[in-house]
Amino acid sequence: MRIASTSTLIITACAVAAACRGTLATHPSAPRPVAEGLAPTPPMGWNSWNKFGCRIDEALIRETADAIVSSGMKDAGYQYVNIDDCWEAPARDANGNLAADPQRFPSGIKALADYVHSKGLKIGIYSSAGTGTCQRRPASLDHEVADARTFASWGIDYLKYDNCNNEHRPAFERYRAMGNALKATGRPIVFSLCEWGQNKPWEWGRTVGGNLWRTTGDIRDRWTSMLAILDKQVGLEKYSGPNGWNDPDMLEVGNGHMTNGEYVAHFSLWSLLNAPLIAGNDIRSMGDSTRAILTNRDVIAVDQDWGGEQGHKVRDDGEQEVWMKPMSTGDRAVILLNRDSTTATVRATMQEIGLPAGTHTARNLWTHADTSFGGEITAELPGHSVAMYLVHH
Ligand code: GLA
């Protein structure tokens, strides 16, 4: 059952209580929905980790925000500029609060947040539900309330909350503590659970205020890694939906160790899964082919559409697979995937993609050409590639 939003609950309660009349939404101190409603579609943005690891500083974050605007990514829907691990000073400050690394972020996170906001973007930060981050910087276990307040005071819009150094304490409790602390700040902060899928966060992520939850360990910029993560998404489709998304990890598009066709496959598949689209490359220097992938609006539109079900595998012939996502229009987004290294024909019947038999028109979401399929949808695909279609109902 989907949890009703805070405002829905208030409306329901007020409908039977005459005393409530007139207070809803007009009262300046009326509670705002915080966790609910923050990610009605899968979040889109950028994160520093996949490309830069610990080699980050405030200039990189500012330049990336600039490049998200100038490259057209902002117009295509990318919104969050997320700082990952290694932003923290080696120790908490004299008051016990988290502080930014004074060498790498001398102006402080508040100034950086103001800059990112001035570009019409939002800013995200990182901590761990442990005694230290994965790179052994101070983290938030047992400091949740203070750290959430610090993030809110800086103007943070998104928190990625990792799982390192967790002292083997129960995940649910560790993540709930931060979810409650974020909610208590009153600032809308998207809560991204980076629990690596170890304790089935898809079953409880929503109840701790999570808006997305990692389903696996870390992605690497390799075709085999991307496919291994894809395989682990099978069966999780029923847990994803507005404000609570399965997160198969951030994008590697443009990082250099996959071919263009492999990156097209990665981006297509992540979009079909309604995955958060968090770019992980150097936006400042990306080439045209990378930009063309990341800003393909036809494919992004599939990611951002909610037709009641995350995309899932509908046919498996071993090295060839077919994945389908119902769109809110009744159309079907379909990916034909050739995992093999040699050319192969991939096919599915109309019935397998949930459409009546017969001829259907379709749009190829990478060539943007219209085509039609009679009876079955099929394509001959080079090794390590996909074709992606919007098949009309
Ligand atoms: C973990 C996370 C990664 C990244 C690193 C940072 O491995 O899963 O996404 O945040 O920590 O140290």
Boltz pocket constraint, residues with backbone or C-beta under 6 A from the ligand:
constraints:
  - pocket:
      binder: B
      contacts: [[A, 49], [A, 84], [A, 85], [A, 133], [A, 134], [A, 135], [A, 162], [A, 194], [A, 217], [A, 218]]
      max_distance: 6.0
